[in-house]
Amino acid sequence: LAEQAGGITVSTLKEAEYYFEHGIIDITYAVGIVPVKMERIISLIKKGAKITLIADSVEQVQFVSAYASENKVEIPVSIEIDSDGHRSGVQPGVPLLMEIATLLHKSPGVSINGVLTHAGASYQAKSIEDIRRAAKNEQKAAVSCAELIKKHRLPCPVVSIGSTPTAVFADDLAGVTELRAGVYMFMDLVMAGLQVCDVSDIAISVLTSVIGHQKEKGWIITDGGWMALSRDRGTASQVTDYGYGLVCHKDGTPLNGMILSATNQEHGIISSNTDQKIDFSSFPIGTMLRVLPNHACATAAMHDRYHVIKNSDEIIHEWIRINGW
Amino acid sequence: LAEQAGGITVSTLKEAEYYFEHGIIDITYAVGIVPVKMERIISLIKKGAKITLIADSVEQVQFVSAYASENKVEIPVSIEIDSDGHRSGVQPGVPLLMEIATLLHKSPGVSINGVLTHAGASYQAKSIEDIRRAAKNEQKAAVSCAELIKKHRLPCPVVSIGSTPTAVFADDLAGVTELRAGVYMFMDLVMAGLQVCDVSDIAISVLTSVIGHQKEKGWIITDGGWMALSRDRGTASQVTDYGYGLVCHKDGTPLNGMILSATNQEHGIISSNTDQKIDFSSFPIGTMLRVLPNHACATAAMHDRYHVIKNSDEIIHEWIRINGW
């Protein structure tokens, strides 16, 4: 980002505003646009930001064009492609794609930035082969739509894909110009379960204290519940279900067999997921433990900052988070 | 709270610090105490707060007494009772109860405040009768422990219970001196599923915008995903599973049959949970909808403030939240 080679993707306008205030110009807001958000977008553009929006309907192009023209600004718009049916976007091959592209090209204040997709279904892959197929499908969906637009003699400079599993396992990125991946930065247990990373690659954890023992039940009680970990149960459908997280020593060494099996608001329950019983004498009240989360995004969202640490407890940086909208 | 009749219960020290700064003196911190938190607690007490802690082990009494004596302060401690086996606390009837009580009574810097329990298992009740039984059990567990302590000629002034379902359906509160209930304030779909409230009693919702249609699938896509609603799936095990929430018109009228069936980080997917198909023409892009959440606590925690509204969109107050620890 030092020379702003590729810009950033954000999922909220609050992120866009924060990063623009801190010097980043080229920002894609990758959630379908609605009229109520246009005022803040126009304001950012007037201050010098290059904001790219996404659309998967004619209506969106119409009101973005109207706002842009009225405010005498230019807004590049990427057409959102639904490469795997998991949420929004235009299906490749339907007439709507060229309807939107044509309208974008001829309407004042807007232009075709390109096509954009997210292979979110890759999170449900059952094997690396599944992920490779999802990556191929993602590339093919995006590139084929871009080619169709170009065949109609319209511009389509950006072909943007992105999901962490497909980013790691894509064999063929021919025709792709941009990749957006999020969990990629920290990784998490869901990604380890998908074989996208190793547990030792996970660079995010929640520090928690032992507050009690329920010995007959084999439980250690901690002060880290779902307020600290989030309610995400992403590993529930994977081969290894870690409950709400894998427990580690304070220095990050996994205590294999010990998981955060249940959570209340501010309480965590650690139990064994193997035949091995927990040795309570090793975890007296006050012992600090780390928990590796199922889903880095969901867990991080429960906090207002990251502590960047060295040697298990030396805090060398604090990174604030931009939560909210 | 105007005359501080009963004080408050908090689940984080950040809440304790915030409310003390805003004039509330009598504060129970109802999560098992650990040494690393004692410095902040001592600091609050020295400034004039009356902080009550809870303990379910001898070790906790020992270190709280040591910190209190060293700092020349007095700390009342309630003994946490495990009335239904769902997380922490001393089981009624085991010798540990009197061990802790005796130690609290004779140790410097600490005193027996009373007993405290939370009938969290009432959230899994299958009928109102189940909740009544849970309430009876909660009262009985707390009162019997208090009576045992008093039988040993030790003081036990406070008998504290609390969970929203049992607070609503308790028939007999004889011997109980304090009730702590949280969801009670807003109610939510889980409480409606338990027949603790009616859907029309729910006083909290997330406002969201329609950002797209996936007509072949019967989906409306919104900009409110699990970042706005939380990952809580509390109604999943109830008779009516609302997914991530029940969809309403902007004025709060439920659109019965329309639920937030799935969420991504910043995307919600609304679909029908009845035979009735969604009429997309009634929900053009930009339409604002409210979503009633499964769990008020979890959803509120995703936000930094409440907008108190009148007539569907007039904001008459902003209440900030105290997130974090």
Interface residues (C-beta under 8 A of the other chain):
Chain A: S11 T12 V31 G32 I33 V34 P35 V36 D56 S57 E59 Q60 F63 D82 G85 H86 R87 S88 G120 S209 V210 I211 G212 H213 Q214 K217 I221 D223 W226 M227 A228 S230 R231 D232 R233 N264 Q265 E266 H267 I269 P284 I285 G286 M288 C297 A298 A301 M302 H303 D304 N323 G324 W325
Chain B: S11 T12 V31 G32 I33 V34 P35 V36 D56 S57 E59 Q60 F63 D82 G85 H86 R87 S88 G120 S209 V210 I211 G212 H213 Q214 K217 I221 D223 W226 M227 A228 S230 R231 D232 R233 N264 Q265 E266 H267 I269 P284 I285 G286 M288 C297 A298 A301 M302 H303 D304 N323 G324 W325
